[in-house]
Amino acid sequence: MPDPSPVQAETVFEILVRENADMLVTYLRAMVWNAAAVDDLFQETMLVAWRRLGDYDQSRPFGPWLRGIAARLVMAHARKAKRDLMVCDENVIEHLDREVQQISQRSGDCWDEKIAAMHECLAALPDLPKQVISLRYLEGHSADRIAGLLDTTREAIKKRLQRARALLLACLQRKGVLLEPSP
């Protein structure tokens, strides 16, 4: 097959980046504290990917290739920065990559569809589970703080969060975004 023209390569690259951009930002945020560094690493990853597009094996998924570039850049940046850039070490990066890879192999054509399914499942939750999920994961409050806000005990909040997560899991499994656990 002949090499694609520069215009075709640019179009294909743009589509692949659009499909993987949110996943890549999430991946970088899981490893890096500093939001500005996440932005810089995202841009640098895209530049390296564009320059090395000829090295990309089209028979393999684009996401893992992109994450590999990002992981190497994060490690290089951490060695240079020597400050609170890294949240995790190489073992955690490998684990994150495996987890993201498993997610990307599940139903849905792209990361955005999977995120949309999560939002649909969140919206479908009854009010109380939706409230505790929102307070914990969207607003970042601790179980103690949520207990104070809702005038209940920490243990009650932990139980509510457990039930709410179970409802979300069941919804995502029904939508095919998450697989049923193997026996």
C-alpha positions as CSV (number, residue, x, y, z in Angstrom):
1,M,0.0,0.0,0.0
2,P,1.5,3.4,-0.9
3,D,2.3,5.9,1.8
4,P,-0.5,8.3,2.5
5,S,-0.1,11.9,1.3
6,P,0.8,14.5,3.9
7,V,-2.9,15.7,3.8
8,Q,-4.2,12.2,4.4
9,A,-1.7,11.6,7.2
10,E,-2.7,14.9,8.8
11,T,-6.4,14.0,8.7
12,V,-5.8,10.5,10.1
13,F,-3.6,11.9,12.8
14,E,-6.2,14.5,13.7
15,I,-8.9,11.8,14.0
16,L,-6.8,9.6,16.1
17,V,-5.8,12.4,18.4
18,R,-9.4,13.5,18.8
19,E,-10.4,10.0,19.7
20,N,-7.6,9.6,22.3
21,A,-7.1,13.2,23.7
22,D,-9.3,12.8,26.7
23,M,-7.9,9.4,27.5
24,L,-4.4,10.9,27.3
25,V,-5.2,13.9,29.5
26,T,-6.7,11.5,32.1
27,Y,-3.7,9.3,31.9
28,L,-1.3,12.2,32.4
29,R,-3.4,13.7,35.3
30,A,-3.1,10.3,37.0
31,M,0.7,10.6,37.0
32,V,1.4,14.4,37.4
33,W,0.4,16.8,40.2
34,N,1.0,20.0,38.3
35,A,-1.8,21.0,35.8
36,A,0.6,23.2,33.8
37,A,3.0,20.2,33.5
38,V,0.0,18.1,32.3
39,D,-0.7,20.6,29.5
40,D,3.0,20.8,28.5
41,L,3.4,17.0,28.5
42,F,0.2,16.6,26.4
43,Q,1.5,19.1,23.8
44,E,4.9,17.5,23.8
45,T,3.4,14.0,23.4
46,M,1.4,15.3,20.4
47,L,4.5,16.8,18.8
48,V,6.6,13.7,19.3
49,A,3.7,11.5,18.0
50,W,3.4,13.7,14.9
51,R,7.1,13.6,14.2
52,R,7.2,9.8,14.7
53,L,4.0,9.0,12.9
54,G,6.0,7.1,10.3
55,D,7.1,4.7,13.1
56,Y,3.5,3.9,14.2
57,D,2.5,0.4,13.4
58,Q,-1.0,0.8,11.9
59,S,-1.9,-2.8,12.7
60,R,-1.8,-1.9,16.4
61,P,-4.0,0.4,18.5
62,F,-3.0,4.1,18.5
63,G,-3.8,4.7,22.2
64,P,-1.1,2.5,23.7
65,W,1.5,3.9,21.3
66,L,0.5,7.4,22.4
67,R,0.5,6.5,26.1
68,G,4.0,5.0,25.6
69,I,5.3,8.3,24.3
70,A,3.6,10.1,27.1
71,A,5.0,7.8,29.8
72,R,8.6,8.2,28.5
73,L,8.2,12.0,28.4
74,V,6.8,12.0,32.0
75,M,9.7,10.0,33.3
76,A,12.2,12.3,31.4
77,H,10.5,15.4,32.8
78,A,10.5,14.0,36.3
79,R,14.2,13.3,36.2
80,K,14.8,16.9,35.1
81,A,12.3,18.6,37.3
82,K,13.2,16.8,40.6
83,R,10.2,18.3,42.3
84,D,6.6,17.4,43.1
85,L,5.8,16.5,39.5
86,M,5.3,12.7,39.9
87,V,2.5,11.1,41.7
88,C,3.7,7.6,41.0
89,D,6.7,5.5,39.9
90,E,7.2,3.4,36.8
91,N,5.3,0.4,38.3
92,V,2.2,2.6,38.8
93,I,2.6,4.0,35.3
94,E,2.6,0.4,33.9
95,H,-0.4,-0.4,35.9
96,L,-2.3,2.7,34.7
97,D,-1.4,1.8,31.1
98,R,-2.8,-1.7,31.6
99,E,-6.0,-0.4,33.1
100,V,-6.5,2.2,30.4
101,Q,-5.8,-0.5,27.8
102,Q,-8.5,-2.7,29.3
103,I,-11.0,0.2,29.2
104,S,-10.2,1.0,25.6
105,Q,-10.9,-2.6,24.5
106,R,-14.4,-2.5,25.9
107,S,-17.6,-1.5,24.1
108,G,-17.8,2.0,22.6
109,D,-15.9,3.5,19.8
110,C,-14.1,6.1,21.7
111,W,-13.2,7.4,25.1
112,D,-15.9,10.1,24.8
113,E,-18.6,7.4,24.4
114,K,-17.4,5.7,27.6
115,I,-17.5,9.0,29.5
116,A,-20.9,9.7,28.1
117,A,-22.1,6.3,29.4
118,M,-20.7,7.2,32.8
119,H,-22.6,10.5,32.8
120,E,-25.8,8.8,31.8
121,C,-25.4,6.3,34.6
122,L,-24.7,9.1,37.1
123,A,-27.8,10.9,36.0
124,A,-29.9,7.8,36.4
125,L,-29.0,7.3,40.0
126,P,-31.6,8.0,42.7
127,D,-31.0,11.4,44.4
128,L,-29.2,10.2,47.6
129,P,-26.6,8.0,45.8
130,K,-26.1,10.7,43.2
131,Q,-25.6,13.3,46.0
132,V,-22.9,11.3,47.8
133,I,-21.1,10.4,44.5
134,S,-21.1,14.1,43.6
135,L,-19.9,15.2,47.0
136,R,-17.1,12.6,47.1
137,Y,-15.9,12.4,43.5
138,L,-16.9,15.6,41.8
139,E,-16.4,18.0,44.7
140,G,-13.7,15.9,46.4
141,H,-15.0,16.0,50.0
142,S,-13.9,13.4,52.5
143,A,-16.4,10.9,54.0
144,D,-16.2,12.9,57.3
145,R,-17.0,16.1,55.6
146,I,-19.9,14.5,53.7
147,A,-21.2,13.1,57.0
148,G,-21.2,16.6,58.4
149,L,-22.9,18.1,55.4
150,L,-25.6,15.4,55.4
151,D,-25.9,15.2,59.2
152,T,-25.1,11.5,59.5
153,T,-22.2,9.3,60.5
154,R,-19.1,8.6,58.6
155,E,-20.0,4.9,58.5
156,A,-23.4,5.7,57.0
157,I,-21.6,7.7,54.2
158,K,-19.2,4.9,53.5
159,K,-22.2,2.5,53.1
160,R,-24.0,4.9,50.9
161,L,-20.9,5.4,48.7
162,Q,-20.5,1.6,48.5
163,R,-24.1,1.2,47.3
164,A,-23.9,4.1,44.9
165,R,-20.7,2.6,43.3
166,A,-22.5,-0.7,43.0
167,L,-25.4,1.0,41.2
168,L,-22.9,2.7,38.9
169,L,-21.1,-0.5,38.2
170,A,-24.3,-2.4,37.4
171,C,-25.4,0.4,35.0
172,L,-22.0,0.5,33.2
173,Q,-22.1,-3.3,32.9
174,R,-25.6,-3.1,31.4
175,K,-24.3,-0.6,28.9
176,G,-21.4,-2.9,28.0
177,V,-18.8,-0.3,29.1
178,L,-17.5,-2.5,31.9
179,L,-17.3,-6.3,31.7
180,E,-18.8,-8.6,34.2
181,P,-16.1,-10.0,36.5
182,S,-15.0,-13.5,35.7
183,P,-16.0,-16.2,38.2
